[in-house]
C-alpha cells in the first residue's frame, strides 16, 4: 500500500473517531435525541431543564406509570467532563393537612419560602416546593408514593410536591414547573376547571435583621412574653420574614443564646390554607362569643375577618422545646401574635382562651 493511501486511511479513521467522540459528548452532555416528556407527560423537557439545568442529559430514574392520575417520579441530570454538579428532583402528588407548610418540620423554615403572590396557591425554596390542587380533585387525586394509593380524607388536601435530592433549583423555574404539572395532572383527572393558568409570581424572603423587642417581626405592639425568654440561652436575636400581609406571610425568629432556638409565626387568608377543609379537622374548637376557632394541639387559630377566614399559627424548634417553656407561655405568645397580626387583616379582637 502506498504511503498516500495509508495517510488517507489514517485521516478517515481519525475523522471517524472524532465524530464518534463528538457524538458521545453530545449524548452525555445534552438532551439531543433524549426524553421530551417526564413524569408520565406532566412535565416537558423545557420546564424540567429550567429546574435541573442544561449542562447535561436529563433522564428518568424511575416513574410509577400512568395507570392512575397520581404521579410519582424521579429525574436527574448528569454530565461528563463538564464539571457540572449532579442534579436530581422527585415530583409527587401528596396528601397533607392544609396547613402542613407552617406546621411540619419537613418544610423546616416557613419564613425562608417564597409564597405565590398570584394565581395558584403554593410556595418554593431552593430545595423544595408545592402547589395546591383544586378542591374539585379531592375525590380523584391522592398519592401513590411511597407505598399505596390514598385519597384525601376529611381535613386533608392534595398537593403536587417537588423535592431536590441533589443540587438547588431556581425558585421561579421550580414554581413554573409545579404549576404546569398541577394543571396537567388535574386536566388528566377531569378536575382542572379550577386550576390556575397563570405563571405564579413569587415573594422572596428578606435577609436576617435584628429583632425589635417592642415590635417583633415588624408588627407594632407584638412582644414576646417575658417568660418566653431565657437569659443566656434564648433571648431576642434576629428575624426573617417572607410574603406580605394581608396575604400569606411568615416570620422566623432566630433567638440569641446557647440553645440555638427558633420560633416561627405565620398567617394566611383562609383560601390559601383551604380553610373549609382545614376546619373539618376535629382539633379546631369554637371560641364562645366570637367568630373564631382555636386548636391548641397545633397552636393555631382561625378568625373571621371582613367576612373571610384568616389563619394564624406559631411553631417552635425542638431546641426551644427542650428549654421547657413556662406554663402558659404558649397561649400568651399566640395571643400576642394574633392581637398584633390580626389588625393587619382587619380582624376583630378575640380572647383565644
Secondary structure, DSSP 8 states (H G I E B T S, - for coil): --HHHHHHHHHHHHHHHHHHHHHHHHHHHS-TT--SEETTTTEEHHHHHHHH-SSSEEEEEEE--SSSS--EEEEEEE-SSS----EEEEEEEEEE-TTHHHH-GGG--GGGSEEE-SSS-EEE-SSEEEEE--GGGTTT--B--SSS-B---TT-EEEEEEEEEES---HHHHHHHHHHHHHHHHHHHT-GGGS--S---EE-----EE--TTSGGG-TT----GGG-BTTTBEEEEEEEEE-TTSSEEEEEEEESTT--EEEEEEEEGGGGTHHHHTTSTT-EE-TTSSEEEETTTTEEEEEETTEEEEEEEEE-HHHHTT---TTHHHHHHHHHHHHHHHHTT-------
